[in-house]
Amino acid sequence: MKPKNAGNLPDGRIPDRLPDGTPAVKWRSRWTEGTLPLWLIATAGGMAAIFVVGLFFYGSYTGVGSA
C-alpha cells in the first residue's frame, strides 16, 4: 500500500514537471529551500582539497624543512 504523500511515481519520488509542463518547484525555491545541490558541495570540497595540498607544497619550499 502506498502512503498518501508518496508522490506520483512508482518509487515515491515527486515528478519534476506538472501535467501542464511547468516545473513542480519554482526556480527561486530550488535555491532557498531544502538541501544544497551535490555539485555545489563537490565543487567546494574539491577546491578546499586543492587548497590544502597547495598549502603543503608551499610549506615544503618555505620555512622549516626547506634546505
PyMOL Python script that loads the backbone (N, CA, C, O; Angstrom):
from pymol import cmd

cmd.read_pdbstr("""\
ATOM      1  N   MET A   1       0.838  -1.181   0.000  1.00  0.00           N
ATOM      2  CA  MET A   1       0.000   0.000   0.000  1.00  0.00           C
ATOM      3  C   MET A   1       0.881   1.242   0.000  1.00  0.00           C
ATOM      4  O   MET A   1       1.852   1.319   0.754  1.00  0.00           O
ATOM      5  N   LYS A   2       0.553   2.191  -0.825  1.00  0.00           N
ATOM      6  CA  LYS A   2       1.343   3.409  -0.993  1.00  0.00           C
ATOM      7  C   LYS A   2       0.844   4.502  -0.046  1.00  0.00           C
ATOM      8  O   LYS A   2      -0.362   4.734   0.040  1.00  0.00           O
ATOM      9  N   PRO A   3       1.776   5.195   0.684  1.00  0.00           N
ATOM     10  CA  PRO A   3       1.339   6.295   1.545  1.00  0.00           C
ATOM     11  C   PRO A   3       0.735   7.434   0.730  1.00  0.00           C
ATOM     12  O   PRO A   3       1.016   7.574  -0.460  1.00  0.00           O
ATOM     13  N   LYS A   4      -0.094   8.243   1.380  1.00  0.00           N
ATOM     14  CA  LYS A   4      -0.769   9.343   0.683  1.00  0.00           C
ATOM     15  C   LYS A   4       0.214  10.387   0.154  1.00  0.00           C
ATOM     16  O   LYS A   4      -0.025  10.968  -0.904  1.00  0.00           O
ATOM     17  N   ASN A   5       1.316  10.636   0.868  1.00  0.00           N
ATOM     18  CA  ASN A   5       2.256  11.679   0.472  1.00  0.00           C
ATOM     19  C   ASN A   5       3.441  11.125  -0.313  1.00  0.00           C
ATOM     20  O   ASN A   5       4.509  11.737  -0.317  1.00  0.00           O
ATOM     21  N   ALA A   6       3.280   9.997  -0.967  1.00  0.00           N
ATOM     22  CA  ALA A   6       4.395   9.338  -1.650  1.00  0.00           C
ATOM     23  C   ALA A   6       4.692   9.935  -3.016  1.00  0.00           C
ATOM     24  O   ALA A   6       5.744   9.624  -3.575  1.00  0.00           O
ATOM     25  N   GLY A   7       3.852  10.754  -3.579  1.00  0.00           N
ATOM     26  CA  GLY A   7       4.097  11.310  -4.907  1.00  0.00           C
ATOM     27  C   GLY A   7       3.434  10.467  -5.982  1.00  0.00           C
ATOM     28  O   GLY A   7       2.701   9.528  -5.675  1.00  0.00           O
ATOM     29  N   ASN A   8       3.689  10.799  -7.239  1.00  0.00           N
ATOM     30  CA  ASN A   8       3.003  10.140  -8.340  1.00  0.00           C
ATOM     31  C   ASN A   8       3.815   9.024  -8.982  1.00  0.00           C
ATOM     32  O   ASN A   8       3.244   8.193  -9.688  1.00  0.00           O
ATOM     33  N   LEU A   9       5.104   8.976  -8.766  1.00  0.00           N
ATOM     34  CA  LEU A   9       5.934   7.956  -9.397  1.00  0.00           C
ATOM     35  C   LEU A   9       5.901   6.670  -8.588  1.00  0.00           C
ATOM     36  O   LEU A   9       5.649   6.706  -7.384  1.00  0.00           O
ATOM     37  N   PRO A  10       6.153   5.527  -9.234  1.00  0.00           N
ATOM     38  CA  PRO A  10       6.045   4.241  -8.533  1.00  0.00           C
ATOM     39  C   PRO A  10       6.964   4.118  -7.321  1.00  0.00           C
ATOM     40  O   PRO A  10       6.611   3.454  -6.346  1.00  0.00           O
ATOM     41  N   ASP A  11       8.142   4.751  -7.367  1.00  0.00           N
ATOM     42  CA  ASP A  11       9.068   4.615  -6.234  1.00  0.00           C
ATOM     43  C   ASP A  11       8.890   5.730  -5.199  1.00  0.00           C
ATOM     44  O   ASP A  11       9.700   5.833  -4.277  1.00  0.00           O
ATOM     45  N   GLY A  12       7.867   6.556  -5.324  1.00  0.00           N
ATOM     46  CA  GLY A  12       7.554   7.549  -4.316  1.00  0.00           C
ATOM     47  C   GLY A  12       8.143   8.917  -4.561  1.00  0.00           C
ATOM     48  O   GLY A  12       7.876   9.841  -3.793  1.00  0.00           O
ATOM     49  N   ARG A  13       8.949   9.082  -5.620  1.00  0.00           N
ATOM     50  CA  ARG A  13       9.520  10.394  -5.901  1.00  0.00           C
ATOM     51  C   ARG A  13       8.452  11.347  -6.432  1.00  0.00           C
ATOM     52  O   ARG A  13       7.456  10.920  -7.017  1.00  0.00           O
ATOM     53  N   ILE A  14       8.673  12.634  -6.222  1.00  0.00           N
ATOM     54  CA  ILE A  14       7.768  13.649  -6.755  1.00  0.00           C
ATOM     55  C   ILE A  14       8.238  13.992  -8.164  1.00  0.00           C
ATOM     56  O   ILE A  14       9.431  14.224  -8.362  1.00  0.00           O
ATOM     57  N   PRO A  15       7.349  14.033  -9.143  1.00  0.00           N
ATOM     58  CA  PRO A  15       7.777  14.333 -10.511  1.00  0.00           C
ATOM     59  C   PRO A  15       8.325  15.754 -10.632  1.00  0.00           C
ATOM     60  O   PRO A  15       7.918  16.645  -9.886  1.00  0.00           O
ATOM     61  N   ASP A  16       9.244  15.962 -11.568  1.00  0.00           N
ATOM     62  CA  ASP A  16       9.881  17.255 -11.766  1.00  0.00           C
ATOM     63  C   ASP A  16       8.953  18.259 -12.440  1.00  0.00           C
ATOM     64  O   ASP A  16       9.053  19.460 -12.191  1.00  0.00           O
ATOM     65  N   ARG A  17       8.059  17.779 -13.286  1.00  0.00           N
ATOM     66  CA  ARG A  17       7.154  18.656 -14.035  1.00  0.00           C
ATOM     67  C   ARG A  17       5.703  18.326 -13.704  1.00  0.00           C
ATOM     68  O   ARG A  17       5.351  17.176 -13.438  1.00  0.00           O
ATOM     69  N   LEU A  18       4.882  19.355 -13.727  1.00  0.00           N
ATOM     70  CA  LEU A  18       3.447  19.182 -13.553  1.00  0.00           C
ATOM     71  C   LEU A  18       2.854  18.716 -14.882  1.00  0.00           C
ATOM     72  O   LEU A  18       3.531  18.782 -15.908  1.00  0.00           O
ATOM     73  N   PRO A  19       1.596  18.244 -14.886  1.00  0.00           N
ATOM     74  CA  PRO A  19       0.991  17.776 -16.137  1.00  0.00           C
ATOM     75  C   PRO A  19       0.948  18.832 -17.246  1.00  0.00           C
ATOM     76  O   PRO A  19       0.960  18.480 -18.425  1.00  0.00           O
ATOM     77  N   ASP A  20       0.897  20.129 -16.886  1.00  0.00           N
ATOM     78  CA  ASP A  20       0.865  21.169 -17.919  1.00  0.00           C
ATOM     79  C   ASP A  20       2.261  21.542 -18.425  1.00  0.00           C
ATOM     80  O   ASP A  20       2.380  22.408 -19.291  1.00  0.00           O
ATOM     81  N   GLY A  21       3.316  20.912 -17.908  1.00  0.00           N
ATOM     82  CA  GLY A  21       4.666  21.148 -18.387  1.00  0.00           C
ATOM     83  C   GLY A  21       5.469  22.150 -17.581  1.00  0.00           C
ATOM     84  O   GLY A  21       6.667  22.300 -17.822  1.00  0.00           O
ATOM     85  N   THR A  22       4.853  22.839 -16.633  1.00  0.00           N
ATOM     86  CA  THR A  22       5.595  23.794 -15.813  1.00  0.00           C
ATOM     87  C   THR A  22       6.359  23.055 -14.725  1.00  0.00           C
ATOM     88  O   THR A  22       5.950  21.966 -14.321  1.00  0.00           O
ATOM     89  N   PRO A  23       7.463  23.625 -14.242  1.00  0.00           N
ATOM     90  CA  PRO A  23       8.233  22.964 -13.179  1.00  0.00           C
ATOM     91  C   PRO A  23       7.402  22.789 -11.910  1.00  0.00           C
ATOM     92  O   PRO A  23       6.602  23.658 -11.562  1.00  0.00           O
ATOM     93  N   ALA A  24       7.591  21.676 -11.227  1.00  0.00           N
ATOM     94  CA  ALA A  24       6.843  21.404  -9.997  1.00  0.00           C
ATOM     95  C   ALA A  24       7.289  22.324  -8.872  1.00  0.00           C
ATOM     96  O   ALA A  24       6.490  22.681  -8.005  1.00  0.00           O
ATOM     97  N   VAL A  25       8.571  22.715  -8.882  1.00  0.00           N
ATOM     98  CA  VAL A  25       9.110  23.619  -7.869  1.00  0.00           C
ATOM     99  C   VAL A  25       9.638  24.857  -8.582  1.00  0.00           C
ATOM    100  O   VAL A  25      10.381  24.741  -9.557  1.00  0.00           O
ATOM    101  N   LYS A  26       9.265  26.026  -8.110  1.00  0.00           N
ATOM    102  CA  LYS A  26       9.725  27.265  -8.734  1.00  0.00           C
ATOM    103  C   LYS A  26      11.239  27.367  -8.640  1.00  0.00           C
ATOM    104  O   LYS A  26      11.827  26.898  -7.666  1.00  0.00           O
ATOM    105  N   TRP A  27      11.885  27.978  -9.644  1.00  0.00           N
ATOM    106  CA  TRP A  27      13.340  28.069  -9.691  1.00  0.00           C
ATOM    107  C   TRP A  27      13.895  28.787  -8.456  1.00  0.00           C
ATOM    108  O   TRP A  27      14.924  28.384  -7.914  1.00  0.00           O
ATOM    109  N   ARG A  28      13.233  29.821  -8.024  1.00  0.00           N
ATOM    110  CA  ARG A  28      13.707  30.575  -6.866  1.00  0.00           C
ATOM    111  C   ARG A  28      13.691  29.699  -5.615  1.00  0.00           C
ATOM    112  O   ARG A  28      14.582  29.814  -4.773  1.00  0.00           O
ATOM    113  N   SER A  29      12.699  28.832  -5.481  1.00  0.00           N
ATOM    114  CA  SER A  29      12.595  27.967  -4.312  1.00  0.00           C
ATOM    115  C   SER A  29      13.673  26.887  -4.297  1.00  0.00           C
ATOM    116  O   SER A  29      14.034  26.391  -3.229  1.00  0.00           O
ATOM    117  N   ARG A  30      14.189  26.519  -5.463  1.00  0.00           N
ATOM    118  CA  ARG A  30      15.211  25.478  -5.507  1.00  0.00           C
ATOM    119  C   ARG A  30      16.479  25.916  -4.791  1.00  0.00           C
ATOM    120  O   ARG A  30      17.206  25.069  -4.272  1.00  0.00           O
ATOM    121  N   TRP A  31      16.763  27.207  -4.746  1.00  0.00           N
ATOM    122  CA  TRP A  31      17.991  27.706  -4.125  1.00  0.00           C
ATOM    123  C   TRP A  31      17.780  28.170  -2.700  1.00  0.00           C
ATOM    124  O   TRP A  31      18.758  28.372  -1.979  1.00  0.00           O
ATOM    125  N   THR A  32      16.548  28.345  -2.266  1.00  0.00           N
ATOM    126  CA  THR A  32      16.311  28.882  -0.930  1.00  0.00           C
ATOM    127  C   THR A  32      15.714  27.874   0.028  1.00  0.00           C
ATOM    128  O   THR A  32      15.650  28.143   1.228  1.00  0.00           O
ATOM    129  N   GLU A  33      15.278  26.731  -0.454  1.00  0.00           N
ATOM    130  CA  GLU A  33      14.660  25.738   0.419  1.00  0.00           C
ATOM    131  C   GLU A  33      15.291  24.379   0.188  1.00  0.00           C
ATOM    132  O   GLU A  33      15.761  24.083  -0.911  1.00  0.00           O
ATOM    133  N   GLY A  34      15.300  23.563   1.212  1.00  0.00           N
ATOM    134  CA  GLY A  34      15.777  22.188   1.059  1.00  0.00           C
ATOM    135  C   GLY A  34      17.290  22.066   1.139  1.00  0.00           C
ATOM    136  O   GLY A  34      17.969  22.922   1.705  1.00  0.00           O
ATOM    137  N   THR A  35      17.802  20.989   0.562  1.00  0.00           N
ATOM    138  CA  THR A  35      19.222  20.684   0.658  1.00  0.00           C
ATOM    139  C   THR A  35      20.018  21.385  -0.441  1.00  0.00           C
ATOM    140  O   THR A  35      19.454  21.864  -1.424  1.00  0.00           O
ATOM    141  N   LEU A  36      21.324  21.437  -0.259  1.00  0.00           N
ATOM    142  CA  LEU A  36      22.209  22.013  -1.267  1.00  0.00           C
ATOM    143  C   LEU A  36      22.454  20.998  -2.380  1.00  0.00           C
ATOM    144  O   LEU A  36      22.491  19.796  -2.119  1.00  0.00           O
ATOM    145  N   PRO A  37      22.621  21.466  -3.613  1.00  0.00           N
ATOM    146  CA  PRO A  37      22.895  20.534  -4.710  1.00  0.00           C
ATOM    147  C   PRO A  37      24.254  19.845  -4.520  1.00  0.00           C
ATOM    148  O   PRO A  37      25.199  20.447  -4.011  1.00  0.00           O
ATOM    149  N   LEU A  38      24.334  18.595  -4.931  1.00  0.00           N
ATOM    150  CA  LEU A  38      25.555  17.811  -4.756  1.00  0.00           C
ATOM    151  C   LEU A  38      26.722  18.412  -5.513  1.00  0.00           C
ATOM    152  O   LEU A  38      27.850  18.362  -5.025  1.00  0.00           O
ATOM    153  N   TRP A  39      26.492  18.983  -6.696  1.00  0.00           N
ATOM    154  CA  TRP A  39      27.598  19.556  -7.463  1.00  0.00           C
ATOM    155  C   TRP A  39      28.210  20.742  -6.733  1.00  0.00           C
ATOM    156  O   TRP A  39      29.408  20.993  -6.864  1.00  0.00           O
ATOM    157  N   LEU A  40      27.412  21.472  -5.968  1.00  0.00           N
ATOM    158  CA  LEU A  40      27.929  22.607  -5.209  1.00  0.00           C
ATOM    159  C   LEU A  40      28.800  22.123  -4.050  1.00  0.00           C
ATOM    160  O   LEU A  40      29.859  22.695  -3.790  1.00  0.00           O
ATOM    161  N   ILE A  41      28.369  21.093  -3.368  1.00  0.00           N
ATOM    162  CA  ILE A  41      29.146  20.508  -2.272  1.00  0.00           C
ATOM    163  C   ILE A  41      30.457  19.936  -2.805  1.00  0.00           C
ATOM    164  O   ILE A  41      31.514  20.144  -2.209  1.00  0.00           O
ATOM    165  N   ALA A  42      30.391  19.214  -3.930  1.00  0.00           N
ATOM    166  CA  ALA A  42      31.587  18.598  -4.511  1.00  0.00           C
ATOM    167  C   ALA A  42      32.584  19.662  -4.988  1.00  0.00           C
ATOM    168  O   ALA A  42      33.793  19.497  -4.824  1.00  0.00           O
ATOM    169  N   THR A  43      32.083  20.742  -5.571  1.00  0.00           N
ATOM    170  CA  THR A  43      32.965  21.816  -6.034  1.00  0.00           C
ATOM    171  C   THR A  43      33.676  22.475  -4.855  1.00  0.00           C
ATOM    172  O   THR A  43      34.885  22.704  -4.907  1.00  0.00           O
ATOM    173  N   ALA A  44      32.943  22.776  -3.808  1.00  0.00           N
ATOM    174  CA  ALA A  44      33.546  23.401  -2.625  1.00  0.00           C
ATOM    175  C   ALA A  44      34.553  22.463  -1.965  1.00  0.00           C
ATOM    176  O   ALA A  44      35.626  22.898  -1.547  1.00  0.00           O
ATOM    177  N   GLY A  45      34.215  21.185  -1.872  1.00  0.00           N
ATOM    178  CA  GLY A  45      35.146  20.208  -1.287  1.00  0.00           C
ATOM    179  C   GLY A  45      36.399  20.033  -2.116  1.00  0.00           C
ATOM    180  O   GLY A  45      37.496  19.921  -1.568  1.00  0.00           O
ATOM    181  N   GLY A  46      36.251  20.007  -3.428  1.00  0.00           N
ATOM    182  CA  GLY A  46      37.407  19.873  -4.311  1.00  0.00           C
ATOM    183  C   GLY A  46      38.323  21.072  -4.232  1.00  0.00           C
ATOM    184  O   GLY A  46      39.546  20.926  -4.225  1.00  0.00           O
ATOM    185  N   MET A  47      37.740  22.261  -4.173  1.00  0.00           N
ATOM    186  CA  MET A  47      38.558  23.465  -4.052  1.00  0.00           C
ATOM    187  C   MET A  47      39.292  23.499  -2.715  1.00  0.00           C
ATOM    188  O   MET A  47      40.446  23.925  -2.654  1.00  0.00           O
ATOM    189  N   ALA A  48      38.637  23.057  -1.647  1.00  0.00           N
ATOM    190  CA  ALA A  48      39.279  23.010  -0.336  1.00  0.00           C
ATOM    191  C   ALA A  48      40.432  22.007  -0.332  1.00  0.00           C
ATOM    192  O   ALA A  48      41.480  22.273   0.256  1.00  0.00           O
ATOM    193  N   ALA A  49      40.248  20.860  -0.981  1.00  0.00           N
ATOM    194  CA  ALA A  49      41.308  19.848  -1.041  1.00  0.00           C
ATOM    195  C   ALA A  49      42.512  20.364  -1.831  1.00  0.00           C
ATOM    196  O   ALA A  49      43.655  20.155  -1.424  1.00  0.00           O
ATOM    197  N   ILE A  50      42.262  21.033  -2.949  1.00  0.00           N
ATOM    198  CA  ILE A  50      43.356  21.603  -3.744  1.00  0.00           C
ATOM    199  C   ILE A  50      44.096  22.673  -2.941  1.00  0.00           C
ATOM    200  O   ILE A  50      45.320  22.772  -3.020  1.00  0.00           O
ATOM    201  N   PHE A  51      43.361  23.469  -2.174  1.00  0.00           N
ATOM    202  CA  PHE A  51      43.982  24.490  -1.341  1.00  0.00           C
ATOM    203  C   PHE A  51      44.892  23.866  -0.284  1.00  0.00           C
ATOM    204  O   PHE A  51      46.012  24.334  -0.079  1.00  0.00           O
ATOM    205  N   VAL A  52      44.425  22.823   0.382  1.00  0.00           N
ATOM    206  CA  VAL A  52      45.220  22.184   1.436  1.00  0.00           C
ATOM    207  C   VAL A  52      46.466  21.544   0.848  1.00  0.00           C
ATOM    208  O   VAL A  52      47.547  21.674   1.423  1.00  0.00           O
ATOM    209  N   VAL A  53      46.347  20.857  -0.282  1.00  0.00           N
ATOM    210  CA  VAL A  53      47.524  20.251  -0.927  1.00  0.00           C
ATOM    211  C   VAL A  53      48.496  21.347  -1.348  1.00  0.00           C
ATOM    212  O   VAL A  53      49.705  21.190  -1.182  1.00  0.00           O
ATOM    213  N   GLY A  54      47.995  22.445  -1.883  1.00  0.00           N
ATOM    214  CA  GLY A  54      48.849  23.569  -2.257  1.00  0.00           C
ATOM    215  C   GLY A  54      49.553  24.170  -1.053  1.00  0.00           C
ATOM    216  O   GLY A  54      50.707  24.587  -1.153  1.00  0.00           O
ATOM    217  N   LEU A  55      48.877  24.218   0.074  1.00  0.00           N
ATOM    218  CA  LEU A  55      49.484  24.724   1.302  1.00  0.00           C
ATOM    219  C   LEU A  55      50.647  23.838   1.740  1.00  0.00           C
ATOM    220  O   LEU A  55      51.679  24.340   2.187  1.00  0.00           O
ATOM    221  N   PHE A  56      50.485  22.534   1.614  1.00  0.00           N
ATOM    222  CA  PHE A  56      51.582  21.612   1.952  1.00  0.00           C
ATOM    223  C   PHE A  56      52.765  21.802   1.018  1.00  0.00           C
ATOM    224  O   PHE A  56      53.910  21.805   1.470  1.00  0.00           O
ATOM    225  N   PHE A  57      52.511  21.962  -0.273  1.00  0.00           N
ATOM    226  CA  PHE A  57      53.613  22.196  -1.215  1.00  0.00           C
ATOM    227  C   PHE A  57      54.307  23.524  -0.921  1.00  0.00           C
ATOM    228  O   PHE A  57      55.533  23.610  -0.983  1.00  0.00           O
ATOM    229  N   TYR A  58      53.535  24.547  -0.603  1.00  0.00           N
ATOM    230  CA  TYR A  58      54.130  25.842  -0.262  1.00  0.00           C
ATOM    231  C   TYR A  58      55.002  25.710   0.992  1.00  0.00           C
ATOM    232  O   TYR A  58      56.112  26.240   1.042  1.00  0.00           O
ATOM    233  N   GLY A  59      54.498  25.010   1.985  1.00  0.00           N
ATOM    234  CA  GLY A  59      55.247  24.827   3.224  1.00  0.00           C
ATOM    235  C   GLY A  59      56.513  24.015   3.044  1.00  0.00           C
ATOM    236  O   GLY A  59      57.477  24.195   3.788  1.00  0.00           O
ATOM    237  N   SER A  60      56.523  23.132   2.075  1.00  0.00           N
ATOM    238  CA  SER A  60      57.724  22.324   1.856  1.00  0.00           C
ATOM    239  C   SER A  60      58.842  23.133   1.224  1.00  0.00           C
ATOM    240  O   SER A  60      60.002  22.739   1.341  1.00  0.00           O
ATOM    241  N   TYR A  61      58.556  24.231   0.569  1.00  0.00           N
ATOM    242  CA  TYR A  61      59.570  25.053  -0.073  1.00  0.00           C
ATOM    243  C   TYR A  61      59.942  26.286   0.753  1.00  0.00           C
ATOM    244  O   TYR A  61      60.930  26.955   0.449  1.00  0.00           O
ATOM    245  N   THR A  62      59.168  26.590   1.784  1.00  0.00           N
ATOM    246  CA  THR A  62      59.487  27.741   2.645  1.00  0.00           C
ATOM    247  C   THR A  62      59.466  27.324   4.097  1.00  0.00           C
ATOM    248  O   THR A  62      58.869  26.301   4.432  1.00  0.00           O
ATOM    249  N   GLY A  63      60.095  28.078   4.961  1.00  0.00           N
ATOM    250  CA  GLY A  63      60.023  27.824   6.384  1.00  0.00           C
ATOM    251  C   GLY A  63      60.798  26.593   6.813  1.00  0.00           C
ATOM    252  O   GLY A  63      61.791  26.227   6.185  1.00  0.00           O
ATOM    253  N   VAL A  64      60.347  25.955   7.884  1.00  0.00           N
ATOM    254  CA  VAL A  64      61.015  24.782   8.447  1.00  0.00           C
ATOM    255  C   VAL A  64      60.933  23.637   7.449  1.00  0.00           C
ATOM    256  O   VAL A  64      59.862  23.338   6.922  1.00  0.00           O
ATOM    257  N   GLY A  65      62.066  23.001   7.192  1.00  0.00           N
ATOM    258  CA  GLY A  65      62.110  21.878   6.269  1.00  0.00           C
ATOM    259  C   GLY A  65      62.647  22.244   4.902  1.00  0.00           C
ATOM    260  O   GLY A  65      62.973  21.365   4.104  1.00  0.00           O
ATOM    261  N   SER A  66      62.742  23.544   4.622  1.00  0.00           N
ATOM    262  CA  SER A  66      63.340  23.930   3.347  1.00  0.00           C
ATOM    263  C   SER A  66      64.853  23.937   3.522  1.00  0.00           C
ATOM    264  O   SER A  66      65.358  24.329   4.575  1.00  0.00           O
ATOM    265  N   ALA A  67      65.554  23.518   2.525  1.00  0.00           N
ATOM    266  CA  ALA A  67      67.021  23.394   2.598  1.00  0.00           C
ATOM    267  C   ALA A  67      67.590  24.656   3.121  1.00  0.00           C
ATOM    268  O   ALA A  67      68.807  24.772   3.263  1.00  0.00           O
TER     269      ALA A  67
END
""", "prot")
cmd.dss("prot")
cmd.show_as("cartoon", "prot")
cmd.util.cbc("prot")
cmd.orient("prot")
